[in-house]
Amino acid sequence: MESMLVEQLVEKYFQGETTIAEEKQLKAYFSSSDIAPHLVKYQSLFGYFETQKGTQFEQKLPLQPRKQSTVKWIGIAASFVVLFGLATFFLYPTEPKNEDLGTFDNPEEAYLETQKALLMVSEQVNFGMESVSHLKEYEKTKKTIFK
């Protein structure tokens, strides 16, 4: 085979563009005894493929079942959590049953209870307003500093 043709085929081979017939030509060329001196370095490559084609894997592989992975255990734990949550939800409902909702028959009692509730709300609002007053002081200070 002509040296230029072989060089082109080797180049195509390394680019991954050769056909099966061209690869057979290359293997036949490199298995022959008359190889161009500058192409001798590729002989071991094609010779390696030929020798390895005949080898077989003879070692026995033990076929043991895989150990269960942690993902499986996480899935099992998550399903137990969901089942426990559902059982808690259905067995112990959070809705109060037959509780007194704060209705009064006497208007004076209702008025006194309303005053207590409003006083409690007013204390919480006043506490929140104290925090706002600190913000107002901060804003005054900021305005004097960054005029």
Secondary structure as GFF3:
##gff-version 3
##sequence-region A 1 147
A	DSSP	alpha_helix	3	15	.	.	.	ID=ss1
A	DSSP	alpha_helix	20	31	.	.	.	ID=ss2
A	DSSP	three_ten_helix	37	42	.	.	.	ID=ss3
A	DSSP	alpha_helix	43	53	.	.	.	ID=ss4
A	DSSP	alpha_helix	70	91	.	.	.	ID=ss5
A	DSSP	alpha_helix	107	145	.	.	.	ID=ss6
###
